[in-house]
Amino acid sequence: MKYLDEYRDKEKTELLIEQIEKKVTRPWSLMEICGGQTHSIMKSGLDQLLPPEINLIHGPGCPVCVTPLELIDKAISLASMPEIIFCSYGDMLRVPGSVGNLFSVRAAGGDVRIIYSPLDALRIAKNNPEKEVIFFGIGFETTAPANAMAVFQAKTQGVENFSILVSHVTVPPAIRAILESPEVNVDGFLAAGHVCAVMGYWEYEPIAKKYQTPIVVTGFEPVDLARGILNCIQLLEEGKIGVENAYPRYVQQQGNLEAQKLIKSVFEICDRKWRGIGNIPMSGYRLNEDYEKFDAERKFSGIQEIQTNESSVCISGEILQGIKKPDECSEFGSRCTPEFPIGATMVSDEGACAAYFRYGRMKLSRTNF
């Protein structure tokens, strides 16, 4: 399959790894931002093929994982109301709240529906005018244009019974927070290709310059990732700082200008809480005043007052910041599994804990099985 099979080619991947082995002269720690990249790395075994000098750190680029527990509790509260149809992507239904999850609300009779596009939620609202329909709008800049379009169309079409529970976060502030943390040691970043396809990589250039840390935009297949790692190692070994694009078939420096225009017309930048990390200033989106009547938190009284402390057992915050790896958690693979997760990083298809569990990256000393 063109544009897919050639980027999963074993020989091409091995040639790139050979080049990495020849280039690397000292230990380097690289952080892949996206959880989709983490899963691809684990699935292909790329982490085990790389020379031992390269330490891959898993970043906070899983939208399900970074959605704070507090917002999950708000979603559960809203979904439990009899007059509401609550719409969400499927992986959010299994994320544990303080008590239960959206699946348990559904099992108890709540009208919780799995959808595949925010426009599906808008259609449900139009077909059920007697109900309030809420869409759980999570994600990074990648999903922001589609969510913005749903809200834009709701206003344009006069669909008053539609709203969105917003949990949008953005990548550049998270990179800055990681680089300013005294606990994290990252030499270079592999930026997420799908985010950069929307936003470009011009926002990363001042970050690379300020923190003297190279950033390489890369894709999600083994060849893409190996090439991105090679480019990053070359920059580090040669003492060069900057942003490189190793995903040119999809990403341009300026990004998708029309998508960015749509995002800016509907959303505004705000402070946002991240699971296990806390508040990162100016790191999220919220609906601006022209669209605030479609904001579920503003529309339904009492929701804003819900405040929740993160789990004292789950170390997802440390995992999302690259401070620890999943198998360093005492609950990993024992009390916390994909079937019975304690935290979101074990639930999501992009979660680092789920990747370690699925692809067998566990310490051999464990006897949980």
Sequence and secondary structure as in RCSB ss.txt:
>XXXX:A:sequence
MKYLDEYRDKEKTELLIEQIEKKVTRPWSLMEICGGQTHSIMKSGLDQLLPPEINLIHGPGCPVCVTPLELIDKA
ISLASMPEIIFCSYGDMLRVPGSVGNLFSVRAAGGDVRIIYSPLDALRIAKNNPEKEVIFFGIGFETTAPANAMA
VFQAKTQGVENFSILVSHVTVPPAIRAILESPEVNVDGFLAAGHVCAVMGYWEYEPIAKKYQTPIVVTGFEPVDL
ARGILNCIQLLEEGKIGVENAYPRYVQQQGNLEAQKLIKSVFEICDRKWRGIGNIPMSGYRLNEDYEKFDAERKF
SGIQEIQTNESSVCISGEILQGIKKPDECSEFGSRCTPEFPIGATMVSDEGACAAYFRYGRMKLSRTNF
>XXXX:A:secstr
 TTTGGGS HHHHHHHHHHHHHH  S EEEEEEEHHHHHHHHHHTHHHHS TTEEEEEEEE HHHHS HHHHHHH
HHHHTSTTEEEEE GGGGGS  SS  HHHHHHTT EEEE SSHHHHHHHHHH TTSEEEEEEEESTTTHHHHHHH
HHHHHHHT TTEEEEEEEE HHHHHHHHHH TT   SEEEEEHHHHHHH STTHHHHHHHHT  EEEE SSHHHH
HHHHHHHHHHHHTT  SEEES TTT  TT  HHHHHHHHHHEEEEEEEETTTEEEEEEEEEE TTSGGGBHHHHS
TTSTT      SS  HHHHHTTSS GGGSTTBTTTB SSS SSGGGTSTT HHHHHHHTT   TT    
